[in-house]
Amino acid sequence: MTQDGSTQLLPSCRLDQLNDKATQKTFEKTGCLLISDFLPLDLLAALKTQAEASFETSTQSGNFVKVGHKRRMITLPIKD
């Protein structure tokens, strides 16, 4: 991800292209690859929902560690 949050400028590939020589050379040159189909979209949506719920619960209950001015460290549970 770029500084502005955009992924448009990053080199990308599909999961089935990871063994391609051209893909490997791109990774060696740039140090990163955006793998477009790494996780199914429905799984990503479920993880996002779970993370948002955990974040909300932690901030309301005070179950977090202050690590700086206006910064909190919240541990998100990983399930399933």
N, C-alpha and C positions, 0 to 999 in steps of 0.2 A: 504494500500500500504506500502510496506517495504521501508526502507531508499534508496535502490537502484532503486526504482520504480517498482519492481516486485510484482506481486500479487500471485505468485505460492505457497508461504508458508502460505497464509491466508486460514482459514477455509471457505468453500463455500457451498452454497445451491441454490436451485431454489426458486422462489417467492412462489410457492405452498407448500413449505416445512416449511414456517415460523411458522406454528402452531404445528409442530412436537416437541414432548418432547426432542428428541435427539438434534434437531437444537437449541432449547431454552437453553439446558444445555451447548452446545458448545459456544453459545453467552455469557452466564453467566461466563463461564470459561475463554474465550479469550478476551471478550470485543468487538469483531468485527466479521462480517460475510461479505463475498463477495457474493452478490446476483446476480447470473450469468445472469438472464433474467429480471432484474428490469425494464430496459427501452429497447424498440425496437432499433435495430442497426441503422435503417434508421433515427430514431429520434435523436440518438446520433450523427450521421454524420451531420445532418442538424444543430444541436446545435454547433458542432465544427466549421462548415463553418461560421455560424453567429458570433461566438465568435472571430474567426480569422479576419473576416472583420471589426468587431467593434474595435478590438485591433489595426489593421492597420490604421484605420481612426483616432483613438484617438492619436496614436503616431505621425502621420503625422501632425495633426492639433494642437498638444500641449495640447489637452484636457485631462490632467491627473494631478495628484498631486505627486510631488516628496516626497518620504517618506524615503529616505536614499541614500547613494552613489550607483548609478546605479540601484536604485529601484524606480518604479513608481506604483501608485495605479490607476487603470483604472476601472471605473464602466461599466460593460457590460449590455446593455439593455436586458430585458427578455420579449419576445413577444410570443403571441399565447400560 
